[in-house]
Amino acid sequence: MISRDSKTSRSKLSKSHLPDLQSGQPLNILFCTLDYFPGMAGGAEHQARLQAESLAKRGHDVAVVCPGRQLPRYDRINRVEVHRLPFIDQRPFRKLTYYLRLTPFLLRHARHFDVVHVHLANVQADLIVLLCHLVGTPVYVKCACGGTVGEVTRGNRHFAKVTRWYGLRHAAAVQALSREIEAEVRSVGTPVDRIVRIPNGIDLEHFAPVTPEARHQARAQLGLPQEKLIFLFAGRFAAYKGIDDLRTAWDSLALPGAVLVLVGEPGKSVLDRPAARIEPTETVLVRGWTKDVRSYLYAADVYVHPTHGDGMSNALLEAMACGLPIVATRLGSTEGLLEHERDALLVDPSCPDQLAEAIQRLATDSDLRARLSANAAGASRQFEIGTIVDQIEGVYRRIISGR
């Protein structure tokens, strides 16, 4: 891997080892993300951490490069090397100054990796695909979101059009999380044989159905009411996450035995137009962003996911694994995860009336909650992180062997 003085260690594979890769030879893998633990990472970065640590446990050498906010420039976290590149964290200089740091880093180091994995198909992916093409290293790009806020269909916002025509079309492999994203990636001319349908994964040892005792303890630790039915939302406080719809739906109901808990904080990306209403009330509790969302999932009775656009939500997977009954918007991503009336209640996006009706049903029907809970926990098992990494590793070896 890359040492602190930027020299490659003797553990690096040379290209002469490529014929052995199919037989299980350890790989040298570079992840490119927009943040990394313990920074305030989003869903794509959270998934990157799960995958990086799973690959490292298998004996692969994994490094991460990302923008450096007020954290050490170099770190080693659970066998994963993290390299944070300095940049000017002010608009309009954020992206430009980071890309100016990333370019020499990749030109110097990318040739020493067997594969570079980009965890968001934005302008960063275009730059990385181009630079890695120059040094002969294959690039695996994950398209993390679909629909109107996805990487493919944002129209001409900033440089999204460039991403459509270069990064996605020239990557060695493009990961689509859902049928919706796969169709979008195909629509811009990405060769079909380079598109792979692989969902996000989840650590089922960390997220699991909770006992009544553990729920009681979680509520006590978080200062949440013991006798109330708790509806939970966890994520960025951005308009496209549907929080305004959720507040409209909640305010239209009279549920004296329930509270709504909103956990998160405003995001910083271009898409994160702030939600209009996140003020607390007697029945709406607002909590800041946390690295320990599991405690809130353990404390909750129902998870609400009202987003207008998604890839494959980590929060939704975690809620399923914890056995929470779910209310979610009917999107290409959620329909691949959940079945209406079987393991969730699905409603149309931007429809507070439907959202209110679903919340009302779950608030008043304990048998429905129990049925959706059991089915959601069962459905989550197919997304166990080891199974997902098996598939990703298989794609790595295929594209490396074809280099």
N, C-alpha and C positions, 0 to 999 in steps of 0.2 A: 504494500500500500504506500501512499504518499506520506513520508515522514514530515516532521515539523520543519525541517530545513528544505522541504520540497524535493528530496531525492527519493527515487523509487527503491524499495527494499528488495532483497533477494527473493521474497515470496512471490514477486510478480511473475506471471506466466509470459513466456515469449510466444510469438506466433508459431514457432516450430512445434509447440505442444498442441496445436489445434486438432490434429487427427485423433487425439486421445479424449477430446472433450465429450464425445458421445458416451464414453464409458464411465463418466462420473468424476472426471478431473475437476478439482475446485476451480471456480471462476473468480476473476477480478472484475468487480461491478462498480460502476459509478452512478449514484443517484443524483439527479438535478432537481431541486425543489425550491419553493419560494420561502420556505422557513423550515425549521426542524426543532424538535424537542431539545431544550425546554422552552423554546419560544412559543408565542401564541399562534400555533399552527391551525390551519383549516382542515377540512376533510381530506383533501388530497395529501397533505403533509402528514396527517395522522396515519393514513393508510401506508404512506411511504415508510414510516417508522416501523409499523407492524411487519412489513415485507422485508425491510433491511435487517431487522433483528432475527427474523426467521431464517433468512438466507445465511446470516453470520453463524447462527447455531449449527447450520449444516456444514460448516467448514469453509464457506466462501469468504473471500476478502471483499468487504463492502465499505465504500466511502460515500460520503454525501457532500455536495457543494451547494451552498445557498447564500443568500444575502446575509450580511453580518449586522445584527442589531446589538444591543448592549449585552453581548455575551462573549465568551472567549473566542478568539479567532480560530483556535484549534481545540478539539475536544475528542474524547473517545468514550462513547456511551454504549454499554452492553455490546462490546466487540465491534462497534461501528465507528469508523473515523468520520468526524464532522469538520468540514472546512468552511468557515464563514468569511466571505469576502466583503471588505468595507465598501460602503457606498454612501451617497448623500441622501438621507431619508427625508427629503422634502420634494414636493412637486414643483417643477416638472422634471427634476433631476434624478428621481429614484431609478427608473428603468435604465436610462442612458448611462448613468455612472456605474450601475451594477454590470451592465453588459460590457462596459469598457474594462472592468476587472475580470469578468468571466472569460472574455476572448483569449487573453494570454494564458490564463489558467488552463483552458482546454487545449490550446495549441501546444502547450508544454507537456501536459499530462494525459490527454485522452488516448494517445497512441499506446499507453501502457495498460489500458483496460481492455477486457474482452468485449464488453458491451457497456453502453451508456443508456441509462433508463431515465427518461424525462417524465415527470409526474403531472404535467399540465400542458395541453397543446396550444399554448399561447405564443407570443413572439419569441420567448425564450427557446421554444422548440425549434423555430425556424433557424435561429442562430446556431444552436447546438447541432442540428442535423447538417447544416452547411459546414461548420468547422470540423465535425467528426468525419464527414465525407473527405475532407482534405487530408486527414491523417489515417484514413482507412479503418475507422472503428464503427461498427454497426450501432444504430440508435433504435431503441424501443421507446415509443411515445404512447403515453396513456392519455386518452381523451376523457376528461373527468366529468363533464357535464353535458347534458343534452337540452333540447328545447330552446326557448327564446333567449335564455341566458347562457347557453352552452357555447363552447369554443367555436363551433362551426357556424352557427346561425345568428351570431350577433350583428350581422350586417357589416357595415363598414366602420364600426367603432374602432377608433385608433388604427391598429395594424392587423385587425382580424382577417381582412381579405388576403393579406400576405400569408398568414398562417394556413389558410385554406389551400393555397396553391403551391406552397413549398414544403413546409414541415410535414404535413400529413401525407403528401404525395411521395415524398422521398425518404421517409423513415423506413428502416428495414422491417419493422412491425409496428402496427397501431392497435392498441388495446381499446376495445369498445365495451363499456360496462353493460349495455342493454341493447335491445333491438333498435330502439329509437336512435341511439348514438351510432350504431353500426350503419343504419340507413343514411344518417347525415354524413358520416365519413365517406361512404361510397358515393354520395351525391357530388362530392367535389373532385372525384377522379382518383381516389386512392385505389391502387390495384387490389382486387378482391383477395388475392392470395396472401396479401400482407396484413389483412385485418383479422384479428383474433377476438372472439367473444369470451372474455374472462371477467367475472364479477369481482367486487371488493371482497375482502375476507374479514374475519373477526376472531378474536381470541376467546374461545368458548371456555377456557379455564378461568379467565378473568371476569367474563360476563355470563351469568347463569341465573336461573330463577331464584328468587329470594324467599326465605322463610318469614313467617309473621314476626318472629323474634328479631331477625335482622332488619326488617322494615321498621320496627319500633326503635331499634338502636340508631338506625340512620336518621330517622326524624328527630330523635333527641339530639344527635350531634349537630344537625343542621338548623335546629331551632324551628322546625316545622310542626304544625299542629298534629297531634296523635289521632284525633277522632274525626278529622275531615277526610273527604275523598280528594286526593291530590291529582290534578291534571298538570302534566309537565310539558314544557317546550324548552329545548336546549339548542342553541345555535347563535349565529350572528343576528344582531338586531338590525336587519336590513329589510327594506320593503318587499323585495322579491321572495323573502322567506315566509311571507304571508302573515306576519305578526299583526298587521292592521286588520286583516280579515278575522284573525283569532280574537282580537279585542272586541271587534264589532259583534261577533257571534257570542262571546262570553257576556258582554254587557246587555245583550238582549234576553239573557236567561235569568231566572231566579232560582239559584241553587244554594240555599243557605248552608247545606252540609258539605260544600265543596270549595276548594280554592284552586286558582290557577297560578303556577309557579313558572316564571320566565327566567331562564339562566343563560347569560351570555353578555356580549357587549357589542357596540357598533364595530363593523368591519372597516378596513382601510382601502379596499379595492375599488376600482371604477364602478363596479356593479352594485356596491353596497350603499345605495341611496338609503338614508336612515328611515326607519319606520316612524310613523307619525305619533304613535301613542305607546309609550312604554312606562308611563308613570304608575307607581303602585297605588292600590286602593285597599279596602278591607279584605277583598276577596282575590286580589291580584298581587302576588309577592314577586318582586324583581330582585334577582341576585346577579352578581357580577360573574365574569368568565372564570371558569375553574378547570384545573387539570384533573379533577376528581369527579367527573360527571357520573361515574358509577354510583356514588353515594346518593345522588339525586334520583337515579333510576331505581335504586333500592327503596327509596322513600316514597316513590310515586305509585299511583294506582292505574293511571292511564297516560299514554304518551300521545301528544298531538303534533302532527307534522303537516302544516298548512302551506308548504312552499309552492311557488309558481314554477319552479324549474329546479332540476336536480340531475346528478349523475347516478350515484348509488349511495345514499346517505349513510355514513358511518353511525350517526346517532340513531337512525332508524334500525339498522342492524343490531346495535347494542340494546335498544329497547326490546326488540324481538327476542334476543337471547336471554334477556332478563325476565321474559314471560309477561311483558306488559301488553294489555289490550291496546290497540292503536287506532287512531283516527288519522287518515292521511289523504292528501290530494291524489286524484287519479291522473298520474303522469306515465310516460313510457317507462320511467325508472321504477316507480312504485308498483306498477302492474306486473313487472317481472319478479317482484319480491313477495307481493301480498295478493291474496284473493279476497274480493269483497264478500263479506258475511262469513268467511271461513276463518281467516286470521286477522282481519282488520275491517273497519268500516271506511270505504273509499268515497270521497266527495269530489266534485269538480273544483278546479282551482278558481280562486277569486269569487267564491260563492259562500258568503258568510251564513246565509240561511241554511244551506245544506250542512255546513260545519256545526251550526248551533243544534240542528236536529240530531246529528250523530253524537254530539257531546251529551245532549239530553238523554238519549237512549242509553248510553253507557253509564250515566250518572244514576239512572233509575232501575237498571236491569243487571243484577249481580250474576245471574246465570249467563247472560251474554258476555259479561266481562270474563268469567271463568273459561268459557269456551274459546273465545278469541285468544286468551292468554296461553292456554295449552297448545293451541295450534300454531301460534306465532313462535313459541319456543321450539317446537318441533321443526318448523320450516327453517329456522336459523341454522340448523346443523349442517346443511349443505354448503354453508359459507365458511366453514372452519378454515382458519388461516393456512394451516399446513396443506390442505387440499388445493387452495388457490395458488400458493407458492409453487406447488408441484407443476401446475400448468404454466406459470410464468417461467419457471426454470426450463421447462421443456421448450418453450419458444426461444429463450436465450440460446440454447444449444443448437437449435435449428438454424437460427440466423447467423450464429458464429461459424458453424460448419459450412455455410454457404458464402462466407466472406472471401 
